Amino acid sequence: MGKAGAVSPLAPEQFPALQPIEGVRLATAQTGIRYKGRPDVLLALMPEGTTVAGCFTTSKSRSAPVDWCRDGLKAGGARALLVNAGNANAFTGKAGVATVKAVAGAAAKQFNCNPLQVFQASTGVIGEPLDPAFIVNALPQLEAAASASTWDAAAKAIMTTDTFAKAAKATAKLGKETVTIQGIAKGSGMIAPDMATMLVFIFTDAGVPQKVLQALLSASVAKTFNCITVDGDTSTSDTVLLFATGAKPGVKGLRSAADAKLKSFATALDDVCHDLALQVAKDGEGAQKLIEIAVTGAENSRAAHRIAMSIANSPLVKTAIAGEDANWGRIVMAVGKAGEKAERDRLRIRIGGVEVASKGMRNPDYKEAEIMPHMKGRHIVIEADVGVGKGKSRVWTCDLTHAYIDINGSYRS
């Protein structure tokens, strides 16, 4: 957690009531990798036949665990997940690779599986070697403690500067079965996906082939986790993994994510990913306000997304909102610098539903007093129509306060 210790004012009122996922057992342990007096390692065990899908950071300096998971996806199956907080095992060279291999080898022996079926993720300080002994020595304890019901402890164990544990769940129909999809996440800063420092682990009792599962997850990530930003910085360690145990096989012959039989499942997966993504944005380091940005009228959806992210990542926009200042000129600036087509004299901007600018100038009927109640709220909505086409996008971010500096200026101390 951050040094300030205060829970984000945007946090949910309570942790959701998660339920056991048939075949999934969880455990946490205190190993002292960096934090003292709190769990910092998570183990999830899955049954034989579990399929897995993943999406990862686009960073060119990605961590050793990310490379390991990408290779593991090729094998198509999963039996275990190990996550540690406090050390990212990133930019650690051959030593980092050796750590990942050592942990996978020990876990494979402990759980009687293939090392490539042991998925790993690490989050925390970059560039510090991670001694595998911290995790390897805890494996017997973790296996003995594994339980189907410790979801809240699991969500807490993977936190770094997060101020609250993050989880979400949904149910769906798959054939005649009602299946559950639920997951946990961590993320607070270094968030600008193609993918964020964001880790997300989602589990379902549904039976879905690996290639179909991957297509479903990739589509969901594109419109959820890749539509949030806290500070414009993409992490070395971003990982989203989706595990399907197959305890409820549902329907046979699933060959495409577009299969109509998967419509309910795909919607529920989107709901879980969207919920977790917004929780990450709401827990942005030092955040006091959630900012929703909708761009319309762009050349295409890709252009709309770039314009929306230009607004969302602007320190000038974010600090204005932190100060409850409806400085719409900064939004104009952010649209203009995005590098996408926009018609200056057709640009329209609304804040909180109030049109502040149109036809290339300030709306003559706009009165700032109308918008002040919205600016003082916790959820700020910005709409921009750039007047060139039908492309649209919606993204989420948070305001930028002095607390962000306080947290990151002392992160390693």
N, C-alpha and C positions, 0 to 999 in steps of 0.2 A: 504494500500500500504506500501511497505518497506520504511524505513527511508531515503534511498538514493533518492527516488522519481523519478529516471530515468526509463523510459520505456525500457524494454528489447530490445536489438538490433535485436532479433529474432522475434519480434512481427509482426503480419500481418500489411500491410500498412493501412488498414481501417477495421472498424467493418462491417460485412456483412449486406447486405440489407435484413433483415428478414421481413416476411409478417405475417399478422394476421392468427392464426389458429382458424378456426371456433369453437366457444364455449369457447375459452380460453381468460380470461381477467387478466391483470397483474397490480400490483400497488406496490409502494415502499414508505417507510416512514423513517424519521429521529427520532429515539427513544432515542439515547444517551446511549445504552447498554454499549458501550466502546468508540466508535468513536464520535467525535464532528463535526458538520457541514457537514455531509454526510449521505445519506440513509444507513440504516443498517438492515432493515427488508423488505423482499419480500413476497408478497401474489400473488398466482395464483389461480384463480377460474375456475372450470371445470363444464360442465353440467352433469345432471343426466345420468347415463349409461356409464360414462367414466371408462375404464378398466385401470389397473395399474400393472406394473412389476417393480421389484427392485433388485439390487445387492448391497451388503454391505461389510464393512470391516470384515476381519477375526480376528481382534484383540480380545483378551480375556478381554480387558478393554474397550469395546465399550461403546458409549454414550447412554444416555437415549433416545434421539430421534431415534437412530438406532434401539433399541429394539422396540420402538413404531411403527416404519414403518414396521418392520418385522412382527409384529402382525397384522398390518393393511392390509398387502398383503393377509392374509387369508380370509379377508372379500371380496376381489376381486374388490372393486370399490373405486373411489376417487372423491371428490368434491372440495377439497382445498389443497393447499400446502403453508406452512409458513416456511420461512427460515430466520435465523438471523446470522449476522456476528459480531465477536468480543468476543463471549463467546461460547465455545463448549458444555456447559452443559454436560461435561464428567467427570467422577470420582467425582460426586456430590451427590452420595448416594440417600437416600430416597427423599431428597429435589429436586434432578434432576428429579426423576420420578413424583413427585408432580407437578413440573413446566410443564412438558409435558402434564399431565392429565388436568391441569388447562387451558392451552392454547387450547387444543383440545375441552374441554367442552365449553369454551367461544366461540370458533369459530363455533362449531356445532350449538350453539344457534343463533349466528349472521347470519349464512348462511343456517340455517334450514336443517341440515344433521346429519348423525351419527358421533359421535366423531372419530370412527375408519376410517372414510372417510377423515379425516383431517391429511395429512402427514406433517411431520416436519423434519427439518434438522438444525443443529447449527454448526458453525465453529468459531474457535478462541482459546482463552486461556483455557487450561484444569484445572479443579479443583476449579474454581470460581463459586459459586452459581449464578444462573440466576433467577432473580425476574420475574415471569410471567407477572407482571403488565406492564412492558415495551411493551410487545407484545399485551396483552389483551386490554390495553387502546388505542392502535392504530388501533384496528379492524374496528371501524366505519369509521375512516378516510380512511383506506385502501379500504374498500368496496366501498365507495363513489368515490374514485379516479380510480377504476379499469377500465382499457382500453385494447383494443386489440392490441395496437401498441407500447407499451412502453418496447420493448425488450432490447434496449440498457441500459435503466435505471435499468432494472431487473438484467442484467449481472453485472453492476457496484455495485449494492447493496450487492451482496454476496461476494465481494472481501475482502481479508485480506491483506496478503503481496503481492498479485498479482500486477503486474505493468500495466496490460492491461486487459480489459474485453474480455471474450472469448465466441464465438458463432459460430454456423455452421448450414447449412441447405442443404437439398437435396429433390428431388421429385422422385416419383415412380409411377408405374402403378399397380393398384389393381383392377382387373376386368376391367370395362370400365372407372373407375375413375382415375384421376391423384391426388395423395395424397401428402401432404407435411410432411416432418419430419424435425424438427429443435430444437435446444437446446442451452442451456447456461451452462457454467462451471466455477468453480473457483478451483485454485490449483497452488501452487508455491513451497511449501516446505512440509516436512513430506510426501514425495511421494514414496511409494514402494508397490503398490497394490499387494496384494490380497485384494485388491483394494487399495488409496493415500490420506495431508489433502485435499481431493478432493471431491467436490460436483458437480454433473451433473444432469441436469433436461431437459429431452427431451419430446417434445410434437408432436403429430400427429393427423390429422383429420381423419385418417383411422379407420375402425371398425375391431378390432382384439380381439378374445376371450382372457381372462386373461392368461390361461395356455399356449396358443400359443405365446402370447406376451412375457411371462416370458422366454420361451425357446429361442426365438429370441434374447432377450436382453442378456441372460446368454452367448449365443454363441458369440455374438458381443463383450461383455466385455472381454471375455477370450483372444481375439486376438488384443485388442486395449488398454483399460485402464489397463489391467493386464500385458501389455508389455511395460510399461514405469516406470521409476524410476528417482528420483532426488537425493535422499540422503539415500536410503535404509531403511527409517523409515515408518512403516505402521501406519496410524492414527487411532484414536479411533472413527472417525466420518465419514469415507468414505461412500458415498451414491451415487448411480446412480438410478434415477427413470425415468420411461418411461410411459407417460400418452397417452392413445388413446381415443379421444372423441367420435368416431363413427359418426361424422357429415357426413362422406362419407363412407357408410357401405361397399362398394366394393363388395365382394363375400360372399356367404353363405356357411356353411358347412366346415369352416376351423377347422381342428382338430389336425394338426401337423405343426410344424415349417418347416418340409421338404416338405410340399405341394408345387408343382410347381407354383401354383398361387401366392405364396409369394416370388418368387425369386427376383423380382425387388425391393420389399419392403425390403427384407433382405439385399440386396446389398446397398440400400440407407441408411439403418440404420447403416451398417458397415462403410459407408463413413462418416456419421456424427460423429460416435464414434471415428473413426480414426483421423479425423480432430481435434476434441476437445482434444483427448489424446495428440496429437503432440503439440497443443497450450500449454497444461499444462507443457510438457517437455521443451518447448522453453522458458517458463516463470519461470523455475527453479530459485530459489533465487540466485541472483548474476550471472546467466548464461550469457555466451558470445558465446557459441557454442552448437549446437545440435549435438549429437553423435548417429549415427545409427550403430547397431551391428548385423551382420548376422552370425549365426553359422550353419554349415552344417557338414555332416559326423558323426553325433552323433548316439548313440545307438537307440534313439527314439526321438520324438518331446519333450517329457517331459525333457529328459536329455539335449537336445539342449537348451531348455529354461533356465534351471538351469545354464548351462555354460555361456549363453549370459548374464544373470543377474549377474553372478559372475564378469564378465568383467565390466558391466555397473555400478555396485555398488562399484567397487574398487576405494578408494580415490587416490591410486597411479596412476591408469590409468587416472582418471578424472583430477587430478592436472597436470599430464604431458601434457594432451591436452590443459588445460588452459594456460600452458607455451609454447604451440606450439612445444613441444618436441616429436618427433616420437619414443618414448621409447618403442619399441615393446616387450622388455623383460618383461615389466609389464603385457602385454597381455598374454604372456606365463605363467607367474605366476598365473594370474587370472583363466586361463583355468585349470591349474593343481590343484588349491585349490577347484574347484567346487564339487569334490566328485563324478564325473561321469566318465565313461570310456573314455579314450583318449589315442591315440597312440603317444607317444612322438616323435618317429622317422618318423611319417607320418603327423605330424602337419604342416599345412600351414597357414600363416597369410598374409593378404593384408591390406594395409592402403591406401585409396584413389585409389584403383585399382592396386597399386604397390605391388608386392610380396616382402615382407621383410624377410620372413623366410620360409623354407621348408626342408623336410627330416631331421627334428630334429636339424637344425642349421640355422645360418644366410644365406640368399641367397647370394652366392658369387658375383652375378651380381648387387646386390642392391647398389644404391648410394643415400645417404640421401638427397642430393641436389634435387633429382627428386621429393621427396615427400613434400618438404618445402612449395611450393605454396598451396598445399592442406591443410597443417597444419595451414596456416594463414587464411583459409576460415572460414565461419560460420557453415558449415555442414561437419562433419567429418564422414567418413565411414570406419568401421573396419569389416573385414571378417576373420573368422577362420574356417578351416576345420579340424576336430579332427580325421578323418581317421578310424572310426570304424563301421559306418553304414549309414543309409539314413535319420536319424532324422535331422530336421532343425527348426530354430526359428529366429525371427527378433524382436529386442527390441530397445527402444530409451531412451536416457538419455541426460544429459548436463554436461558441464565441472564444475569443483569445483574451485571457485575463493575465494579470501579473502572477497568479498562482502557477501558471504554466512555467514561467521562468524559475520560480522558487523550487518547483519539483525537479526540473531538469538541470538546474544549476548545481544541485547538490545530490544528483542521482547516484554517483559512485562513492559519496562520502559517508 
